[in-house]
């Protein structure tokens, strides 16, 4: 028997490190070749690391949330044959040997483990990782011991009414895995619920890892470095909604269904042609504004793993239906986890929308290093005075934020008023300058 060392593989050009977001195995598990060992994340792309050989897990080189350098030892497996590295016990003895002892022959260079892009599952979806080929023990959790589990597992348990303190964990450090929760659903005892009202004193500690940590870092940078100015304006979209309904009712079969966003994108293109300083990235360390001719609109999209921003590139070169088709494609790719790194970066201005949950007004955070973000709020039918009577109109607010270091309040207001005019008179969107 020998030992095989798997190192953190190269997960992308120019990437020096990756964050470990999930272990799929624990010490003592038997794994088959190509079984998934771990998942790592870098630049919003999640990658699975499969095993290159059959073997037994002897050692795990990082904890969930650790940032591991490319080429660093990640996992050791006991394998048939001689293996590729000296056993850990022999390595420790070699380290304790006198300095004059002859150096051991260096082990052959270990090829990096293969990687594969991972499609994130929804929080309520059970793990599809192949189960280890040895049975897992089910040891009751000691009284008062806090359960260790990922947010996705906690969400599944909460939706099922399961107290995670009753679920034995077989992951590293007693971590509860999706397989543990599946086994509890199938064989575990029913959780007794306390009748009536009772105080709850437990405190759950959730480590911020993966995409959530990257979102937190991005938001911290944006709010700490960008002095935001937020401008809210009411827009009458009655005529726009009538036009949208008519276009959808009479569209060709090869054209996508139109939502409000393609109209907003085309309105932004027209407004930016008059105020190109809004379509820019500000390098505040160098003191340089990079004003782009191409309009690459980021669309903030909520997924099961968190917020991502796929980018509709060159919106200035797309018509209404072209914007809609690319928007639909990117939204589907983002939600299914198949969006590429290139599709999730490179925006020059961003749209954020909460759809029907958009509220009356919001204060969107700028997608650093951009200088503007356009926020879409909920559309509502409101009574509007026309000079003689109140009439029902479809109204919507735009809540937009600007980098006040680069964009003055007057320029921000002019930009939003131009978009308002285009949306309230949608025929103007189709008129070429």
C-alpha positions as CSV (number, residue, x, y, z in Angstrom):
1,X,0.0,0.0,0.0
2,X,1.2,3.5,-0.7
3,X,0.0,7.1,-0.4
4,X,-1.2,9.5,-3.1
5,X,-1.1,13.3,-2.5
6,X,-3.6,15.5,-4.3
7,X,-2.7,19.2,-4.6
8,X,-4.9,22.2,-5.2
9,X,-5.2,22.2,-9.0
10,X,-4.9,25.1,-11.3
11,X,-8.5,26.3,-11.5
12,X,-8.1,29.1,-14.0
13,X,-5.6,31.3,-15.8
14,X,-4.0,33.8,-13.5
15,X,-5.7,32.3,-10.4
16,X,-3.2,32.0,-7.5
17,X,-5.6,30.6,-4.8
18,X,-9.1,29.3,-4.3
19,X,-11.5,29.1,-1.4
20,X,-12.5,25.7,-0.1
21,X,-16.3,25.8,0.2
22,X,-17.3,22.1,0.6
23,X,-15.8,18.8,1.5
24,X,-17.5,15.8,0.0
25,X,-15.5,13.3,2.0
26,X,-14.0,12.8,5.4
27,X,-11.0,10.9,6.9
28,X,-11.7,7.2,6.6
29,X,-13.9,7.3,3.6
30,X,-13.2,5.1,0.6
31,X,-13.5,6.9,-2.7
32,X,-13.6,5.7,-6.3
33,X,-11.7,7.3,-9.1
34,X,-13.6,10.4,-10.4
35,X,-15.7,10.7,-7.3
36,X,-15.9,14.3,-6.1
37,X,-13.6,15.1,-3.2
38,X,-14.2,18.9,-2.7
39,X,-15.6,22.1,-4.2
40,X,-13.6,25.3,-4.4
41,X,-14.6,28.8,-5.5
42,X,-12.7,31.6,-7.2
43,X,-14.0,34.7,-8.8
44,X,-17.6,33.5,-8.4
45,X,-16.9,30.3,-10.3
46,X,-17.3,27.1,-8.3
47,X,-15.2,24.1,-9.4
48,X,-15.4,20.4,-8.3
49,X,-12.2,18.5,-7.6
50,X,-12.6,14.7,-8.5
51,X,-10.3,12.0,-7.3
52,X,-7.8,10.7,-9.9
53,X,-7.5,7.3,-8.2
54,X,-9.3,4.8,-5.9
55,X,-8.3,5.1,-2.3
56,X,-9.0,5.7,1.4
57,X,-9.0,9.3,2.7
58,X,-6.1,9.7,5.2
59,X,-5.8,13.4,5.7
60,X,-7.6,16.6,4.7
61,X,-5.4,19.7,4.3
62,X,-7.9,22.6,4.8
63,X,-11.1,23.6,6.6
64,X,-14.2,25.0,5.0
65,X,-13.7,28.7,4.2
66,X,-9.9,28.4,4.0
67,X,-8.1,30.0,1.1
68,X,-5.7,27.5,-0.4
69,X,-2.8,28.4,-2.8
70,X,-2.6,26.6,-6.1
71,X,-0.2,23.6,-5.8
72,X,-0.6,23.3,-2.0
73,X,-1.3,19.8,-0.5
74,X,-5.1,19.3,-0.3
75,X,-5.8,15.6,0.5
76,X,-3.9,12.3,1.0
77,X,-5.3,9.0,-0.1
78,X,-4.1,5.4,0.8
79,X,-3.9,3.6,-2.5
80,X,-2.9,0.2,-3.9
81,X,0.7,0.0,-5.0
82,X,3.6,2.2,-4.2
83,X,1.8,5.6,-4.3
84,X,3.4,8.9,-5.3
85,X,4.7,10.2,-1.9
86,X,6.2,8.8,1.3
87,X,3.7,7.9,4.0
88,X,3.1,10.6,6.6
89,X,4.7,8.6,9.3
90,X,7.9,8.2,7.3
91,X,7.9,11.9,6.4
92,X,7.8,12.8,10.1
93,X,10.7,10.5,10.9
94,X,12.7,12.0,8.1
95,X,12.1,15.5,9.5
96,X,13.4,14.3,12.9
97,X,16.6,12.7,11.5
98,X,20.0,14.4,12.2
99,X,21.0,17.1,9.8
100,X,24.0,15.1,8.5
101,X,21.8,12.2,7.4
102,X,21.6,11.8,3.6
103,X,18.6,13.5,2.1
104,X,15.8,11.3,0.9
105,X,15.2,11.0,-2.8
106,X,12.6,13.6,-3.7
107,X,9.2,12.2,-4.7
108,X,8.2,12.4,-8.3
109,X,6.3,15.6,-9.3
110,X,2.6,15.1,-8.6
111,X,0.4,16.1,-11.5
112,X,-2.4,18.5,-10.5
113,X,-5.8,16.9,-9.9
114,X,-8.4,17.4,-12.6
115,X,-11.2,19.9,-12.0
116,X,-14.7,20.3,-13.3
117,X,-17.1,23.2,-13.2
118,X,-19.9,22.7,-10.7
119,X,-23.6,23.6,-11.2
120,X,-24.7,24.8,-7.8
121,X,-27.8,23.0,-6.4
122,X,-30.6,24.9,-4.9
123,X,-30.5,25.2,-1.0
124,X,-33.3,22.6,-0.7
125,X,-31.8,20.1,-3.1
126,X,-30.0,17.1,-1.6
127,X,-26.4,16.3,-2.5
128,X,-25.8,14.2,-5.7
129,X,-22.3,13.3,-4.7
130,X,-21.7,9.6,-4.9
131,X,-21.8,8.2,-1.4
132,X,-18.6,6.6,0.0
133,X,-18.5,2.8,-0.4
134,X,-18.2,2.2,3.3
135,X,-21.1,2.6,5.7
136,X,-21.1,5.7,7.9
137,X,-21.5,5.5,11.6
138,X,-24.4,7.1,13.3
139,X,-23.3,8.4,16.7
140,X,-25.7,10.4,18.8
141,X,-24.7,14.1,19.3
142,X,-23.6,14.8,22.9
143,X,-26.0,16.8,25.0
144,X,-25.5,20.6,24.4
145,X,-23.2,20.0,21.4
146,X,-23.9,22.6,18.7
147,X,-24.6,21.1,15.2
148,X,-22.2,22.1,12.5
149,X,-23.8,22.4,9.1
150,X,-23.8,24.6,6.0
151,X,-26.6,27.2,5.4
152,X,-28.1,25.0,2.7
153,X,-28.4,22.1,5.1
154,X,-29.8,24.4,7.8
155,X,-32.4,25.6,5.3
156,X,-33.5,22.0,4.4
157,X,-33.8,21.1,8.0
158,X,-35.7,24.3,8.9
159,X,-38.2,23.7,6.0
160,X,-38.7,20.1,7.2
161,X,-39.1,21.1,10.8
162,X,-36.0,19.1,11.8
163,X,-33.9,20.0,14.9
164,X,-30.3,19.6,13.6
165,X,-29.2,18.8,17.2
166,X,-30.9,15.4,16.7
167,X,-29.0,14.6,13.5
168,X,-25.7,12.8,13.8
169,X,-22.9,14.3,11.7
170,X,-20.4,12.2,9.8
171,X,-18.4,15.0,8.1
172,X,-15.1,16.5,9.3
173,X,-15.4,17.7,12.9
174,X,-18.9,16.2,13.1
175,X,-20.2,18.4,10.3
176,X,-23.7,17.4,9.1
177,X,-23.8,16.5,5.4
178,X,-26.7,16.2,3.0
179,X,-26.3,12.4,3.2
180,X,-26.7,12.6,7.0
181,X,-29.9,14.6,6.6
182,X,-31.2,12.2,4.0
183,X,-30.5,9.3,6.3
184,X,-32.3,11.1,9.1
185,X,-35.3,11.7,6.9
186,X,-35.4,8.0,6.1
187,X,-34.6,6.5,9.5
188,X,-34.3,9.1,12.2
189,X,-36.8,9.6,15.0
190,X,-39.5,12.2,14.7
191,X,-38.5,15.5,16.4
192,X,-40.8,16.3,19.3
193,X,-42.1,19.8,19.2
194,X,-42.6,21.8,22.3
195,X,-46.2,22.8,22.8
196,X,-47.0,26.5,23.3
197,X,-44.6,29.4,23.4
198,X,-41.1,29.0,24.9
199,X,-38.0,31.2,24.9
200,X,-35.1,30.2,22.6
201,X,-31.6,30.9,23.8
202,X,-29.4,29.1,21.3
203,X,-27.0,31.2,19.1
204,X,-26.1,29.8,15.7
205,X,-22.6,30.6,14.4
206,X,-22.5,30.5,10.6
207,X,-19.2,31.0,8.9
208,X,-19.4,33.3,5.8
209,X,-17.8,31.4,3.0
210,X,-17.9,31.0,-0.8
211,X,-20.1,33.3,-2.9
212,X,-21.6,34.9,0.2
213,X,-18.1,36.0,1.4
214,X,-17.3,37.4,-2.0
215,X,-20.5,39.3,-2.0
216,X,-19.7,40.7,1.5
217,X,-16.2,41.8,0.4
218,X,-17.6,43.4,-2.8
219,X,-20.3,45.3,-0.9
220,X,-17.8,46.4,1.8
221,X,-15.4,47.8,-0.8
222,X,-18.3,49.6,-2.6
223,X,-19.7,51.2,0.5
224,X,-16.4,52.1,2.1
225,X,-14.8,53.7,-1.0
226,X,-17.7,55.1,-3.0
227,X,-19.7,58.2,-1.7
228,X,-23.1,57.3,-2.9
229,X,-25.8,59.7,-4.0
230,X,-29.2,58.1,-4.6
231,X,-31.9,59.7,-6.8
232,X,-35.5,58.4,-6.8
233,X,-37.9,59.3,-9.6
234,X,-41.5,58.2,-10.4
235,X,-42.2,57.0,-13.9
236,X,-45.6,56.5,-15.6
237,X,-45.2,53.3,-17.6
238,X,-48.8,52.9,-18.7
239,X,-48.0,53.5,-22.4
240,X,-44.9,51.3,-22.2
241,X,-46.9,48.4,-20.7
242,X,-49.5,48.8,-23.4
243,X,-46.8,48.7,-26.1
244,X,-45.1,45.8,-24.4
245,X,-48.3,43.8,-24.3
246,X,-49.0,44.5,-28.0
247,X,-45.5,43.5,-29.1
248,X,-45.7,40.3,-27.2
249,X,-49.2,39.5,-28.6
250,X,-47.9,40.0,-32.1
251,X,-44.3,38.8,-31.9
252,X,-42.7,36.3,-34.3
253,X,-42.3,32.8,-33.0
254,X,-38.5,33.2,-33.1
255,X,-38.5,36.3,-30.8
256,X,-38.4,36.1,-27.0
257,X,-41.1,37.5,-24.8
258,X,-40.4,41.1,-23.7
259,X,-40.2,42.2,-20.1
260,X,-39.6,45.8,-19.0
261,X,-35.8,45.4,-18.8
262,X,-35.1,45.4,-22.5
263,X,-36.9,48.7,-22.9
264,X,-34.9,50.1,-19.9
265,X,-31.7,48.9,-21.5
266,X,-32.4,50.6,-24.8
267,X,-33.4,53.8,-22.9
268,X,-30.1,53.6,-21.1
269,X,-28.2,53.3,-24.3
270,X,-29.8,56.4,-25.7
271,X,-29.3,58.4,-22.5
272,X,-25.6,57.3,-22.2
273,X,-25.0,58.5,-25.8
274,X,-25.8,62.0,-24.4
275,X,-23.9,61.5,-21.1
276,X,-21.1,59.1,-21.8
277,X,-19.5,59.8,-18.4
278,X,-22.1,57.5,-16.8
279,X,-20.7,54.5,-18.7
280,X,-17.4,54.4,-16.9
281,X,-15.2,52.6,-14.4
282,X,-13.3,54.7,-11.8
283,X,-9.8,53.5,-10.8
284,X,-9.7,55.5,-7.5
285,X,-6.2,54.3,-6.7
286,X,-4.7,55.7,-9.9
287,X,-7.2,58.6,-10.1
288,X,-8.3,57.6,-13.6
289,X,-11.8,57.3,-15.1
290,X,-12.0,54.7,-17.9
291,X,-14.9,55.9,-20.0
292,X,-16.1,53.1,-22.3
293,X,-17.6,53.4,-25.7
294,X,-19.1,49.9,-25.5
295,X,-22.1,49.7,-23.2
296,X,-21.9,46.5,-21.2
297,X,-24.9,46.3,-18.9
298,X,-24.7,44.1,-15.8
299,X,-28.0,42.5,-14.6
300,X,-28.0,41.8,-10.9
301,X,-29.5,38.3,-10.7
302,X,-30.5,36.4,-7.5
303,X,-29.6,32.7,-7.6
304,X,-29.8,29.8,-5.1
305,X,-26.2,30.5,-4.2
306,X,-26.4,34.3,-3.9
307,X,-26.3,37.4,-6.0
308,X,-24.4,37.4,-9.3
309,X,-24.1,39.9,-12.1
310,X,-24.2,38.4,-15.7
311,X,-23.3,41.0,-18.3
312,X,-25.2,41.9,-21.6
313,X,-22.2,43.0,-23.7
314,X,-22.5,45.7,-26.3
315,X,-26.1,46.7,-25.6
316,X,-25.6,49.6,-28.0
317,X,-25.4,47.0,-30.8
318,X,-28.5,45.1,-29.9
319,X,-32.1,45.9,-30.7
320,X,-35.0,45.4,-28.3
321,X,-35.4,41.7,-29.0
322,X,-31.7,41.1,-29.1
323,X,-31.4,42.6,-25.6
324,X,-34.3,40.4,-24.4
325,X,-32.8,37.2,-25.9
326,X,-29.3,37.8,-24.4
327,X,-30.9,38.7,-21.1
328,X,-32.9,35.5,-21.0
329,X,-29.9,33.4,-21.9
330,X,-27.6,34.9,-19.3
331,X,-30.3,34.7,-16.5
332,X,-30.8,31.0,-17.2
333,X,-27.0,30.4,-17.2
334,X,-26.6,32.3,-14.0
335,X,-29.4,30.4,-12.2
336,X,-28.2,27.0,-13.4
337,X,-24.6,27.7,-12.5
338,X,-23.3,27.4,-16.1
339,X,-22.4,31.1,-16.6
340,X,-18.7,31.5,-17.5
341,X,-16.3,33.8,-15.7
342,X,-16.3,36.1,-18.8
343,X,-20.1,36.3,-18.6
344,X,-20.0,37.3,-15.0
345,X,-17.6,40.2,-15.4
346,X,-16.8,43.3,-17.4
347,X,-19.9,45.4,-16.9
348,X,-19.7,49.2,-17.2
349,X,-23.1,50.0,-15.7
350,X,-25.6,47.8,-13.8
351,X,-29.4,47.3,-13.5
352,X,-30.8,45.9,-10.3
353,X,-34.4,44.9,-9.9
354,X,-36.4,43.0,-7.2
355,X,-39.3,42.6,-9.5
356,X,-42.7,42.4,-7.8
357,X,-40.8,42.7,-4.4
358,X,-39.1,45.9,-5.5
359,X,-40.8,48.1,-2.9
360,X,-41.5,51.8,-3.2
361,X,-37.9,52.9,-3.1
362,X,-34.5,51.3,-2.6
363,X,-30.9,52.5,-2.2
364,X,-28.9,50.3,-4.5
365,X,-25.1,49.8,-3.9
366,X,-22.9,50.6,-6.9
367,X,-21.1,47.6,-8.5
368,X,-17.5,48.8,-7.8
369,X,-15.6,50.2,-9.8
370,X,-18.6,51.4,-11.9
371,X,-20.0,54.9,-11.3
372,X,-23.8,54.2,-11.6
373,X,-26.5,51.6,-10.9
374,X,-30.1,51.8,-12.0
375,X,-32.7,50.3,-9.6
376,X,-36.1,49.2,-10.7
377,X,-38.9,49.2,-8.1
378,X,-42.3,47.6,-8.0
379,X,-44.9,48.6,-10.6
380,X,-48.3,49.6,-9.1
381,X,-51.6,51.0,-10.4
382,X,-52.0,54.4,-8.7
383,X,-54.6,57.2,-9.0
384,X,-53.0,60.2,-10.9
385,X,-54.6,63.6,-11.1
386,X,-54.9,64.8,-14.8
387,X,-56.2,68.3,-14.0
388,X,-59.8,67.4,-13.8
389,X,-60.1,63.9,-12.3
390,X,-58.1,61.0,-10.9
391,X,-57.3,58.3,-13.4
392,X,-55.6,54.9,-12.9
393,X,-52.0,54.8,-14.2
394,X,-49.3,52.2,-14.0
395,X,-46.5,53.8,-12.0
396,X,-43.0,52.7,-11.1
397,X,-40.1,54.3,-9.3
398,X,-36.5,54.2,-10.4
399,X,-34.0,54.3,-7.5
400,X,-30.6,54.9,-8.8
401,X,-27.2,55.5,-7.2
402,X,-24.1,57.3,-8.5
403,X,-20.5,57.8,-7.5
404,X,-20.6,61.4,-6.2
405,X,-16.8,61.7,-6.8
406,X,-17.4,61.5,-10.6
407,X,-21.1,62.2,-11.1
408,X,-22.6,65.5,-9.8
409,X,-26.2,65.5,-8.5
410,X,-27.3,67.6,-11.5
411,X,-25.9,65.2,-14.0
412,X,-27.5,62.2,-12.2
413,X,-30.9,64.0,-12.3
414,X,-30.5,64.8,-16.0
415,X,-29.7,61.2,-16.8
416,X,-32.7,59.7,-14.9
417,X,-35.0,62.4,-16.3
418,X,-33.9,61.4,-19.9
419,X,-34.6,57.7,-19.1
420,X,-38.0,58.7,-17.6
421,X,-38.9,60.6,-20.8
422,X,-38.0,57.7,-23.0
423,X,-40.0,55.2,-20.9
424,X,-43.0,57.4,-20.7
425,X,-42.9,58.0,-24.4
426,X,-41.7,54.6,-25.6
427,X,-42.0,55.3,-29.3
428,X,-38.9,57.6,-28.8
429,X,-36.8,54.5,-27.9
430,X,-37.2,53.3,-31.5
431,X,-36.3,56.7,-33.1
432,X,-32.8,56.9,-34.3
433,X,-30.9,60.1,-33.5
